[in-house]
Amino acid sequence: QVQLVESGGGLVQAGGSLRLSCAASGRTFRTSDLGWFRQAPGKEREFVAAFRWNGAGTRYADSVKGRFTISRDNAKKTVYLQMNSLKPEDTAVYYCAVKIGSDYEPTDFGSWGQGTQVTVSS
């Protein structure tokens, strides 16, 4: 089983960048598909990006395509989310999780981290 801890959130001005990290522990990191979600106040948790462990590719929400990049370092057991050209609507708590289902809804992911706050000021 994989345990996840997010870090790297903070306050940034619109147009700025942040890189989130998700450190994993556990024996199955190399063969786990991992993803990022976010949840803004009063809103449902939404999918942001995911990475297939076998290099089969990445998937992004339309709202972040071209601005966010997901990557992983198997040696460090860490997944990253590089966020560029940030907008105030990107403000949310960002979570990483392990993909356990066939789709990209929150119910298709498990082993959630505690989250890291990202705030983008206008």
Secondary structure as a PSIPRED ss2 file (coil, helix, strand):
# PSIPRED VFORMAT (PSIPRED V4.0)

   1 Q C   1.000  0.000  0.000
   2 V C   1.000  0.000  0.000
   3 Q E   0.000  0.000  1.000
   4 L E   0.000  0.000  1.000
   5 V E   0.000  0.000  1.000
   6 E E   0.000  0.000  1.000
   7 S E   0.000  0.000  1.000
   8 G C   1.000  0.000  0.000
   9 G C   1.000  0.000  0.000
  10 G E   0.000  0.000  1.000
  11 L E   0.000  0.000  1.000
  12 V E   0.000  0.000  1.000
  13 Q E   0.000  0.000  1.000
  14 A C   1.000  0.000  0.000
  15 G C   1.000  0.000  0.000
  16 G C   1.000  0.000  0.000
  17 S C   1.000  0.000  0.000
  18 L E   0.000  0.000  1.000
  19 R E   0.000  0.000  1.000
  20 L E   0.000  0.000  1.000
  21 S E   0.000  0.000  1.000
  22 C E   0.000  0.000  1.000
  23 A E   0.000  0.000  1.000
  24 A E   0.000  0.000  1.000
  25 S E   0.000  0.000  1.000
  26 G C   1.000  0.000  0.000
  27 R C   1.000  0.000  0.000
  28 T C   1.000  0.000  0.000
  29 F H   0.000  1.000  0.000
  30 R H   0.000  1.000  0.000
  31 T H   0.000  1.000  0.000
  32 S C   1.000  0.000  0.000
  33 D C   1.000  0.000  0.000
  34 L E   0.000  0.000  1.000
  35 G E   0.000  0.000  1.000
  36 W E   0.000  0.000  1.000
  37 F E   0.000  0.000  1.000
  38 R E   0.000  0.000  1.000
  39 Q E   0.000  0.000  1.000
  40 A C   1.000  0.000  0.000
  41 P C   1.000  0.000  0.000
  42 G C   1.000  0.000  0.000
  43 K C   1.000  0.000  0.000
  44 E C   1.000  0.000  0.000
  45 R C   1.000  0.000  0.000
  46 E E   0.000  0.000  1.000
  47 F E   0.000  0.000  1.000
  48 V E   0.000  0.000  1.000
  49 A E   0.000  0.000  1.000
  50 A E   0.000  0.000  1.000
  51 F E   0.000  0.000  1.000
  52 R C   1.000  0.000  0.000
  53 W C   1.000  0.000  0.000
  54 N C   1.000  0.000  0.000
  55 G C   1.000  0.000  0.000
  56 A C   1.000  0.000  0.000
  57 G C   1.000  0.000  0.000
  58 T E   0.000  0.000  1.000
  59 R E   0.000  0.000  1.000
  60 Y E   0.000  0.000  1.000
  61 A C   1.000  0.000  0.000
  62 D C   1.000  0.000  0.000
  63 S C   1.000  0.000  0.000
  64 V C   1.000  0.000  0.000
  65 K C   1.000  0.000  0.000
  66 G C   1.000  0.000  0.000
  67 R C   1.000  0.000  0.000
  68 F E   0.000  0.000  1.000
  69 T E   0.000  0.000  1.000
  70 I E   0.000  0.000  1.000
  71 S E   0.000  0.000  1.000
  72 R E   0.000  0.000  1.000
  73 D E   0.000  0.000  1.000
  74 N C   1.000  0.000  0.000
  75 A C   1.000  0.000  0.000
  76 K C   1.000  0.000  0.000
  77 K C   1.000  0.000  0.000
  78 T E   0.000  0.000  1.000
  79 V E   0.000  0.000  1.000
  80 Y E   0.000  0.000  1.000
  81 L E   0.000  0.000  1.000
  82 Q E   0.000  0.000  1.000
  83 M E   0.000  0.000  1.000
  84 N C   1.000  0.000  0.000
  85 S C   1.000  0.000  0.000
  86 L C   1.000  0.000  0.000
  87 K C   1.000  0.000  0.000
  88 P H   0.000  1.000  0.000
  89 E H   0.000  1.000  0.000
  90 D H   0.000  1.000  0.000
  91 T C   1.000  0.000  0.000
  92 A E   0.000  0.000  1.000
  93 V E   0.000  0.000  1.000
  94 Y E   0.000  0.000  1.000
  95 Y E   0.000  0.000  1.000
  96 C E   0.000  0.000  1.000
  97 A E   0.000  0.000  1.000
  98 V E   0.000  0.000  1.000
  99 K E   0.000  0.000  1.000
 100 I C   1.000  0.000  0.000
 101 G C   1.000  0.000  0.000
 102 S C   1.000  0.000  0.000
 103 D C   1.000  0.000  0.000
 104 Y C   1.000  0.000  0.000
 105 E C   1.000  0.000  0.000
 106 P H   0.000  1.000  0.000
 107 T H   0.000  1.000  0.000
 108 D H   0.000  1.000  0.000
 109 F E   0.000  0.000  1.000
 110 G E   0.000  0.000  1.000
 111 S C   1.000  0.000  0.000
 112 W C   1.000  0.000  0.000
 113 G C   1.000  0.000  0.000
 114 Q C   1.000  0.000  0.000
 115 G C   1.000  0.000  0.000
 116 T E   0.000  0.000  1.000
 117 Q E   0.000  0.000  1.000
 118 V E   0.000  0.000  1.000
 119 T E   0.000  0.000  1.000
 120 V E   0.000  0.000  1.000
 121 S E   0.000  0.000  1.000
 122 S C   1.000  0.000  0.000
